[in-house]
């Protein structure tokens, strides 16, 4: 369970803001609102929110301007909520520093679950040394992986890839972020290279891409590990 949070909603549609306010206050959170790039940036600076919900289509500019400005002084979790569903827009927002991206219209229960996941990441206890999800167990210290008690032999890169995804359960991790973190900035465009490693990793874990248990694909954008 996560405690009450200060949540800033930056969206120019009053019905959306009202709907989100009711849903979030019902979970005990305190909510403030903004309807433009300028107001959103000001509120983020003055209110010190725990989490920001950000629309991209604002009347005085693009919501990514808010995100980039806020990232100049804060690492507050930001979840983008937008009608834009194109891959390029999603990747741009995530690479600019958003933690997640949800397309309107959205399922309220899933959206609130993603908010809870982000708040847990922010305020929860120290990360465990062993990650267990169903039959999969990842010992981070020993760099050992097992499925249903049987050890799975992974290469160093495969283990690093699995650790990166599993350490952020439920979170969308972009291809560029994975490639930059594990292979370095020079490999940010090598998405085909990453797909090969994902395919190898799934084969060793017995994870079916068509019906995944652990690693879920966001086509053209990145990957999301099963939420614990």
Rosetta blueprint (number, residue, H / E / L):
1 X L
2 X L
3 X L
4 X L
5 X L
6 X E
7 X E
8 X E
9 X E
10 X E
11 X L
12 X L
13 X L
14 X H
15 X H
16 X H
17 X H
18 X H
19 X H
20 X H
21 X H
22 X H
23 X H
24 X H
25 X H
26 X H
27 X L
28 X L
29 X L
30 X E
31 X E
32 X E
33 X E
34 X E
35 X L
36 X L
37 X H
38 X H
39 X H
40 X H
41 X H
42 X H
43 X H
44 X H
45 X H
46 X H
47 X H
48 X L
49 X L
50 X L
51 X E
52 X E
53 X E
54 X E
55 X L
56 X L
57 X E
58 X E
59 X L
60 X L
61 X E
62 X E
63 X H
64 X H
65 X H
66 X H
67 X H
68 X H
69 X H
70 X H
71 X L
72 X L
73 X L
74 X L
75 X L
76 X L
77 X E
78 X E
79 X E
80 X E
81 X E
82 X E
83 X L
84 X L
85 X L
86 X L
87 X H
88 X H
89 X H
90 X H
91 X H
92 X H
93 X H
94 X H
95 X H
96 X L
97 X L
98 X L
99 X L
100 X E
101 X E
102 X E
103 X E
104 X L
105 X L
106 X L
107 X L
108 X H
109 X H
110 X H
111 X H
112 X H
113 X H
114 X H
115 X H
116 X H
117 X H
118 X H
119 X H
120 X H
121 X H
122 X H
123 X H
124 X L
125 X L
126 X L
127 X L
128 X L
129 X L
130 X E
131 X E
132 X E
133 X E
134 X L
135 X L
136 X E
137 X E
138 X E
139 X E
140 X L
141 X L
142 X L
143 X L
144 X E
145 X E
146 X E
147 X E
148 X L
149 X L
150 X E
151 X E
152 X E
153 X L
154 X L
155 X L
156 X H
157 X H
158 X H
159 X H
160 X H
161 X H
162 X H
163 X H
164 X H
165 X H
166 X H
167 X L
168 X L
169 X L
170 X L
171 X L
172 X E
173 X E
174 X E
175 X H
176 X H
177 X H
178 X H
179 X H
180 X H
181 X H
182 X H
183 X L
184 X L
185 X H
186 X H
187 X H
188 X L
189 X L
190 X L
191 X H
192 X H
193 X H
194 X H
195 X H
196 X H
197 X H
198 X H
199 X H
200 X H
201 X H
202 X H
203 X H
204 X H
205 X H
206 X L
207 X L
208 X E
209 X L
210 X L
211 X E
212 X L
213 X L
214 X L
215 X E
216 X E
217 X E
218 X E
219 X L
220 X L
221 X L
222 X E
223 X E
224 X E
225 X E
226 X L
227 X L
228 X L
